[in-house]
Amino acid sequence: MARIVVTGGAGFIGSHLCERFLAEEHEVICIDNLVTGKADNIAHLFADARFSFIPQDVTTYLYVKGELDAILHFASPASPTDYLELPIQTLKVGSLGTHKALGLAKEKSARLLLASTSEVYGDPLVHPQTEDYWGNVNPIGPRGVYDEAKRFAEALVMAYQRSHGLETRIGRIFNTYGPRMRLRDGRVVPNFISQALRGEDLTVYGDGSQTRSFCFVTDLVEGICRLLRSDYDGPVNLGNPQEMSVLDFAKLIISLTGSRSRIAFRPLPADDPQVRQPDIRLARRVLEWQPQVPLETGLRQTIAYFRDRLDHD
């Protein structure tokens, strides 16, 4: 049995990780200040004696009693709605929060996995995106607070690896969806599903030709667990290489929900990426991982979750 810390463990992906590690009979310590995470996401875990919760901002000094085997640093606003409303907090959690998590890992001689993002590639000029691509990011644009926070976090992780010999892993996470996403998350999946279920117009920015690739959360969690336990210490793309346009995705959501919604086009936000598709050849090779859940299967589960949430709102 290992002792594992998950920062941001009450968030969408973090809560699924806590659940996975408990299912593997590990002890899990969740650290979250609940700014974007939700207590509801982890409420069912409190009955397990191996689970504990520390309500704390990770940009302050992190203390955990006893030995630790691994720290998964997932604390951060992760949707445009959140980091546009919380720009300074987003920069702080990517910089100070990562520094505190690394300090805890160094103190405990624990392995640290950083949840990075496909946003480090910005609006990419290379397609699909490979791990050796340095990105095309506007550092002073409104999205730059998230992109640069994660780019800095990656640099800091690699500095600790090189200077202190710390065991580190970096997962560059592409669009992920599934149960426990917030209704008002601001990302395309919850936006489209909630609009369709309410019979509202689905908001498509630009002409909808921009592309995204969607990975179901259980597939992502499997990839993260394999990366954590692997010997590979460089960045690894984790996402679904099945690419589709946002317009086609909107039409699919309307079909799966049986909605009578129409599509409304709005101006494209600043620095919105035109393409997003992971090259996962490295993950296939070093992790023997690739997504397994078909898009429609995952979306049906996600739609059922959102339908239930809307019924109880």
C-alpha positions as CSV (number, residue, x, y, z in Angstrom):
1,M,0.0,0.0,0.0
2,A,1.3,3.4,-1.0
3,R,0.5,6.8,0.5
4,I,-0.4,9.2,-2.3
5,V,-1.2,13.0,-2.2
6,V,-3.5,14.4,-4.9
7,T,-3.6,18.2,-5.0
8,G,-6.8,19.4,-6.6
9,G,-8.2,16.1,-5.6
10,A,-11.8,17.4,-5.3
11,G,-11.7,18.5,-8.9
12,F,-13.0,16.7,-12.0
13,I,-10.0,14.6,-12.8
14,G,-8.5,14.7,-9.3
15,S,-11.6,13.0,-7.7
16,H,-11.4,10.2,-10.3
17,L,-7.8,9.7,-9.4
18,C,-8.5,9.6,-5.7
19,E,-11.2,7.0,-6.4
20,R,-8.8,4.9,-8.5
21,F,-6.0,4.8,-5.9
22,L,-8.5,3.9,-3.2
23,A,-9.7,1.0,-5.4
24,E,-6.1,-0.1,-5.6
25,E,-6.0,-0.1,-1.7
26,H,-3.7,2.8,-1.4
27,E,-3.9,5.6,1.2
28,V,-5.0,8.9,-0.4
29,I,-4.6,12.4,0.9
30,C,-6.7,14.9,-1.0
31,I,-5.6,18.6,-0.8
32,D,-8.0,21.2,-2.3
33,N,-9.2,24.7,-1.4
34,L,-12.6,24.0,-3.2
35,V,-12.3,27.2,-5.3
36,T,-13.1,25.2,-8.5
37,G,-13.2,21.7,-6.9
38,K,-16.4,20.4,-5.3
39,A,-16.9,18.6,-2.0
40,D,-19.7,16.6,-3.7
41,N,-17.0,14.9,-6.0
42,I,-15.3,13.3,-3.0
43,A,-18.2,13.0,-0.5
44,H,-18.6,9.2,-1.2
45,L,-14.9,8.7,-0.4
46,F,-15.0,9.8,3.3
47,A,-16.4,6.5,4.4
48,D,-13.1,4.9,3.4
49,A,-10.6,5.1,6.4
50,R,-7.7,5.3,3.9
51,F,-9.0,8.6,2.6
52,S,-8.3,12.0,4.2
53,F,-9.0,15.6,3.1
54,I,-6.9,18.7,3.8
55,P,-8.8,21.9,2.9
56,Q,-5.8,24.1,1.9
57,D,-4.5,26.4,-0.8
58,V,-1.5,24.7,-2.2
59,T,0.3,28.1,-2.8
60,T,0.9,28.1,1.0
61,Y,3.4,25.8,2.9
62,L,2.4,22.1,2.4
63,Y,2.8,19.8,5.4
64,V,1.7,16.2,5.4
65,K,2.6,14.0,8.4
66,G,4.4,10.7,7.7
67,E,6.0,9.1,4.6
68,L,4.7,9.7,1.1
69,D,5.3,7.7,-2.0
70,A,3.8,10.0,-4.7
71,I,2.3,13.4,-5.2
72,L,0.1,14.2,-8.1
73,H,-0.2,17.9,-8.6
74,F,-3.6,18.6,-10.2
75,A,-4.5,21.8,-8.4
76,S,-5.3,24.6,-10.8
77,P,-8.3,26.3,-12.5
78,A,-8.5,24.4,-15.8
79,S,-11.3,26.0,-17.9
80,P,-11.3,29.3,-19.7
81,T,-14.2,30.5,-17.5
82,D,-12.1,29.8,-14.4
83,Y,-8.7,31.2,-15.4
84,L,-10.2,34.3,-17.0
85,E,-12.0,35.0,-13.8
86,L,-9.0,34.0,-11.6
87,P,-6.0,35.0,-13.6
88,I,-3.6,35.8,-10.7
89,Q,-4.7,32.7,-8.7
90,T,-4.1,30.6,-11.8
91,L,-0.5,32.0,-12.2
92,K,0.1,31.5,-8.5
93,V,-1.0,27.9,-8.4
94,G,1.1,27.1,-11.4
95,S,4.2,28.7,-10.0
96,L,4.0,28.9,-6.2
97,G,1.7,25.9,-5.9
98,T,4.1,23.8,-8.0
99,H,7.0,25.0,-6.0
100,K,5.3,23.9,-2.7
101,A,4.3,20.5,-4.2
102,L,7.9,20.0,-5.3
103,G,9.2,21.0,-1.9
104,L,7.0,18.4,-0.3
105,A,8.1,15.8,-2.7
106,K,11.7,16.6,-2.0
107,E,11.2,16.4,1.7
108,K,9.5,13.0,1.5
109,S,11.6,11.6,-1.3
110,A,8.4,11.1,-3.2
111,R,7.8,10.9,-6.9
112,L,5.8,13.9,-8.3
113,L,3.6,13.9,-11.3
114,L,2.6,17.3,-12.8
115,A,-0.7,17.6,-14.5
116,S,0.3,19.8,-17.5
117,T,-1.8,20.5,-20.5
118,S,-2.1,20.7,-24.2
119,E,-2.3,24.4,-23.7
120,V,1.5,24.6,-23.5
121,Y,1.3,24.2,-27.3
122,G,-0.9,27.3,-27.6
123,D,-2.4,27.8,-31.0
124,P,-0.1,25.2,-32.6
125,L,1.7,25.6,-35.9
126,V,2.6,21.8,-35.8
127,H,-0.2,19.3,-36.2
128,P,-0.7,16.9,-34.6
129,Q,1.2,18.1,-31.6
130,T,4.3,16.1,-30.5
131,E,6.1,16.4,-27.2
132,D,9.2,18.0,-28.8
133,Y,7.1,20.9,-30.2
134,W,7.8,24.1,-28.1
135,G,4.4,25.7,-28.8
136,N,3.0,29.0,-30.1
137,V,1.7,30.8,-27.0
138,N,0.8,34.5,-26.6
139,P,2.2,35.2,-23.2
140,I,0.3,38.5,-22.7
141,G,-3.1,37.3,-24.1
142,P,-6.0,36.5,-21.8
143,R,-5.3,32.8,-22.0
144,G,-1.7,33.3,-21.3
145,V,-2.2,33.1,-17.6
146,Y,-3.0,29.4,-17.8
147,D,-0.7,28.5,-20.7
148,E,2.4,30.2,-19.2
149,A,1.6,28.9,-15.7
150,K,1.8,25.4,-17.0
151,R,4.9,26.1,-19.1
152,F,6.6,27.5,-16.0
153,A,5.5,24.5,-13.9
154,E,7.0,22.2,-16.4
155,A,10.3,24.1,-16.3
156,L,10.3,24.1,-12.5
157,V,9.7,20.3,-12.4
158,M,12.6,19.7,-14.8
159,A,14.8,22.0,-12.7
160,Y,14.0,20.0,-9.6
161,Q,14.7,16.8,-11.5
162,R,18.1,18.0,-12.7
163,S,19.2,19.9,-9.6
164,H,17.9,17.6,-6.8
165,G,17.6,14.3,-8.6
166,L,13.8,14.3,-7.8
167,E,11.8,11.6,-9.5
168,T,9.3,13.6,-11.7
169,R,6.7,12.9,-14.4
170,I,4.8,15.3,-16.7
171,G,1.5,14.5,-18.3
172,R,0.3,16.9,-21.0
173,I,-3.4,16.4,-20.8
174,F,-5.7,17.1,-23.8
175,N,-9.4,17.7,-23.7
176,T,-10.9,15.3,-21.2
177,Y,-14.6,14.8,-20.4
178,G,-16.9,12.7,-18.3
179,P,-19.0,12.6,-15.1
180,R,-18.1,15.3,-12.4
181,M,-17.4,18.1,-14.9
182,R,-19.1,21.2,-13.7
183,L,-22.3,22.4,-15.5
184,R,-20.9,25.9,-15.8
185,D,-17.3,24.8,-16.4
186,G,-17.2,26.9,-19.6
187,R,-15.6,24.1,-21.7
188,V,-17.2,22.8,-24.9
189,V,-18.5,19.5,-23.5
190,P,-20.5,20.8,-20.5
191,N,-21.5,23.9,-22.5
192,F,-23.0,21.9,-25.3
193,I,-24.6,19.2,-23.2
194,S,-26.2,21.6,-20.7
195,Q,-27.5,23.8,-23.6
196,A,-28.9,20.8,-25.5
197,L,-30.6,19.4,-22.4
198,R,-32.2,22.8,-21.7
199,G,-33.3,23.2,-25.4
200,E,-31.1,26.2,-25.8
201,D,-29.0,27.1,-28.8
202,L,-25.6,25.5,-28.8
203,T,-22.9,28.3,-28.9
204,V,-20.3,27.6,-31.5
205,Y,-17.5,30.1,-31.7
206,G,-16.2,31.1,-35.1
207,D,-17.4,28.9,-38.0
208,G,-16.9,25.8,-35.9
209,S,-14.1,24.4,-38.2
210,Q,-11.6,24.5,-35.3
211,T,-10.8,21.0,-34.1
212,R,-10.7,19.2,-30.7
213,S,-9.9,15.7,-29.5
214,F,-11.9,14.2,-26.6
215,C,-10.7,11.6,-24.1
216,F,-13.0,9.9,-21.6
217,V,-11.9,10.4,-18.0
218,T,-11.3,6.7,-17.2
219,D,-9.0,6.4,-20.1
220,L,-7.1,9.5,-19.0
221,V,-6.8,8.2,-15.4
222,E,-5.4,4.9,-16.7
223,G,-2.8,6.8,-18.7
224,I,-1.8,8.9,-15.7
225,C,-1.4,5.9,-13.5
226,R,0.8,4.2,-16.1
227,L,2.9,7.4,-16.5
228,L,3.3,7.7,-12.7
229,R,4.6,4.1,-12.5
230,S,6.8,4.3,-15.6
231,D,10.5,5.0,-16.0
232,Y,10.0,7.8,-18.5
233,D,10.7,11.3,-17.0
234,G,9.9,13.6,-19.9
235,P,6.6,15.1,-20.9
236,V,4.0,12.7,-22.4
237,N,0.9,13.6,-24.3
238,L,-2.2,12.0,-22.8
239,G,-5.4,12.4,-24.9
240,N,-7.5,10.9,-27.7
241,P,-6.0,11.4,-31.2
242,Q,-9.5,11.1,-32.8
243,E,-10.0,14.6,-34.0
244,M,-13.3,16.3,-35.0
245,S,-14.5,19.8,-35.7
246,V,-16.4,21.7,-33.0
247,L,-19.3,22.1,-35.4
248,D,-19.5,18.3,-35.9
249,F,-19.2,17.8,-32.2
250,A,-22.2,20.1,-31.6
251,K,-24.3,18.2,-34.1
252,L,-23.3,14.9,-32.4
253,I,-24.4,16.3,-29.0
254,I,-27.8,17.4,-30.4
255,S,-28.3,13.9,-31.9
256,L,-27.3,12.0,-28.7
257,T,-29.5,14.2,-26.4
258,G,-32.4,14.1,-28.8
259,S,-32.6,17.9,-28.4
260,R,-34.3,20.3,-30.7
261,S,-31.6,22.9,-30.1
262,R,-30.1,24.8,-33.0
263,I,-26.6,26.1,-33.4
264,A,-25.8,29.8,-32.8
265,F,-22.5,31.2,-34.1
266,R,-20.5,33.7,-32.0
267,P,-17.2,35.5,-32.6
268,L,-14.1,33.5,-31.9
269,P,-12.4,34.3,-28.5
270,A,-8.9,35.7,-28.5
271,D,-6.1,33.1,-29.0
272,D,-8.6,30.2,-29.3
273,P,-6.6,27.3,-30.8
274,Q,-7.6,26.4,-34.3
275,V,-6.5,22.7,-34.0
276,R,-5.9,20.4,-31.1
277,Q,-4.8,16.8,-31.6
278,P,-2.3,14.8,-29.6
279,D,0.4,12.7,-31.2
280,I,0.4,9.7,-28.7
281,R,3.1,7.6,-30.3
282,L,5.3,8.2,-27.3
283,A,2.5,7.1,-24.8
284,R,1.8,4.0,-26.9
285,R,5.5,3.1,-26.8
286,V,6.6,3.9,-23.2
287,L,3.2,3.4,-21.4
288,E,1.6,0.8,-23.8
289,W,-1.5,3.1,-23.5
290,Q,-4.1,4.5,-25.8
291,P,-7.8,5.4,-25.2
292,Q,-10.3,2.6,-25.2
293,V,-13.7,4.2,-24.7
294,P,-15.5,5.2,-27.9
295,L,-16.7,8.8,-28.0
296,E,-20.4,8.0,-28.2
297,T,-20.1,5.6,-25.3
298,G,-18.4,8.2,-23.1
299,L,-20.7,10.9,-24.1
300,R,-23.8,8.9,-23.2
301,Q,-22.5,8.4,-19.7
302,T,-21.6,12.1,-19.5
303,I,-25.1,13.2,-20.8
304,A,-26.7,10.9,-18.2
305,Y,-24.7,12.6,-15.4
306,F,-25.6,16.1,-16.6
307,R,-29.2,15.2,-17.0
308,D,-29.3,14.0,-13.4
309,R,-27.5,17.2,-12.2
310,L,-29.9,19.4,-14.1
311,D,-32.9,17.5,-12.6
312,H,-31.5,18.3,-9.1
313,D,-30.5,21.9,-9.7
